[in-house]
Amino acid sequence: MIQSKLPSVGTTIFTTMSQLAAQTGAINLSQGFPDFDGPEALREAVARHVMAGHNQYAPMTGLPALREQVAAKVAALYGRVVSAEHEVTITPGATEALFCAIQALVRTGDEVIVFDPSYDSYAPAVELAGGRCIHLQLKRPDFSIDWQALAEAIGPRTRLIVLNTPHNPSGALIARADLDQLAGLIRGRDIYLLSDEVYEHLVFDGREHASVLRHEELYQRALVVSSFGKTYHVTGWKTGYVIAPPALSAELRKVHQYVSFCGVTPLQWALADFMAAYPQHIAELPDFYQAKRDLFCDLLAASRFTFTRSPGTYFQVADYSAIRPDLNDVQMAEWLAREHGVATIPVSVFYQEAPADLRLVRFCFAKREETLRQAAQRLCAI
Ligand SMILES: Cc1ncc(COP(=O)(O)O)c(C=O)c1O
């Protein structure tokens, strides 16, 4: 028998629900990816670069042209001037970036604070690094940080805090004042911050993304992660980046160098071209996704689900207590897929230990209008 290094990890719910959707023909609002394609000019650029022979290894830290584009974006959006050479690293997906950051920082016996519900890749990465995850629950219903609990959880073993804003699965946003509060709590301690900001451009109702990149004090001890896959509707490209001060970037790169060495070359060329030629894409994203959120929520208002509109990401959580309070959320997601033809994700899977009264499922609204209309019709008929 193999003694597993990750004994509690099995097939993820994302795979299970997508398989169930495929088996049952349910509309798949479970896993977080668009059912429409990325911009044509971007896809054409990949084809062009593949044919032009840009098919060998990229530099370990990423193509300079793409790092320059990222640095320019960060300066324009967040007012932070970063060195494309020393502070920007291109990675094969945000997931690889998160993994490498955790391996680079977390030592045996270190504690890492994560806020549940949390994205599923953090905890296994901490475990593989020999660390221990301290799971703190965000306060419901708005999924805000419990500052008292955080203050009590921080101790001599705390090495890293993982933030995620805009937040998957809830869509909640951290505010500038939250970052100030966090800075106060970790000031003078040997604690780093991993800020997962892959949905940085999906912020609605005119609100601002309070990036750690805007926060001078926190940035000095932070690694900030984003994903081109989310921003350009190409999740299958698995291309992301990390921004961190030079000393932290150097440590991250030591791991990244031996996990993957570099990201995919023609994709990096294409993204660099597209970012230079279509800077408006990013500016248009909030309205693009807000329209989808509003369409879905307007339609869902006629159902028995209850919800508050998601302030960010492309996810909407909804409470089903009025429909099947007898089912836990995993049972509910199965029932919705099998009996009503809509695949969702139960929110409890994002918890180490979910509250017993949790009755929430997550819908992904990164879908074409007709998909959202069809799904809403089925959900309203329940
Ligand atoms: C919060 C969060 N972080 C990271 C990722 C991974 O991004 P990528 O596909 O670029 O690896 C996702 C994808 O769903 C996510 O939701």
The ligand as an SDF file (V2000), in Angstrom:
LIG
                    3D

 16 16  0  0  0  0  0  0  0  0999 V2000
   -9.7030   31.6860   -6.5500 C   0  0  0  0  0  0  0  0  0  0  0  0
   -8.9850   31.0060   -7.6650 C   0  0  0  0  0  0  0  0  0  0  0  0
   -7.6520   30.9790   -7.6710 N   0  0  0  0  0  0  0  0  0  0  0  0
   -6.9680   30.3820   -8.6550 C   0  0  0  0  0  0  0  0  0  0  0  0
   -7.6070   29.7790   -9.7110 C   0  0  0  0  0  0  0  0  0  0  0  0
   -6.7940   29.0840  -10.7640 C   0  0  0  0  0  0  0  0  0  0  0  0
   -6.5040   29.8470  -11.8860 O   0  0  0  0  0  0  0  0  0  0  0  0
   -5.7470   29.1950  -13.1270 P   0  0  0  0  0  0  0  0  0  0  0  0
   -6.7650   28.5080  -13.9690 O   0  0  0  0  0  0  0  0  0  0  0  0
   -5.0830   30.3310  -13.8390 O   0  0  0  0  0  0  0  0  0  0  0  0
   -4.7510   28.2160  -12.5970 O   0  0  0  0  0  0  0  0  0  0  0  0
   -9.0000   29.7690   -9.7410 C   0  0  0  0  0  0  0  0  0  0  0  0
   -9.7160   29.0640  -10.8280 C   0  0  0  0  0  0  0  0  0  0  0  0
  -10.8600   28.7320  -10.7250 O   0  0  0  0  0  0  0  0  0  0  0  0
   -9.7140   30.4050   -8.6910 C   0  0  0  0  0  0  0  0  0  0  0  0
  -11.0440   30.4130   -8.6750 O   0  0  0  0  0  0  0  0  0  0  0  0
  1  2  1  0
  2  3  1  0
  2 15  2  0
  3  4  2  0
  4  5  1  0
  5  6  1  0
  5 12  2  0
  6  7  1  0
  7  8  1  0
  8  9  2  0
  8 10  1  0
  8 11  1  0
 12 13  1  0
 12 15  1  0
 13 14  2  0
 15 16  1  0
M  END
$$$$
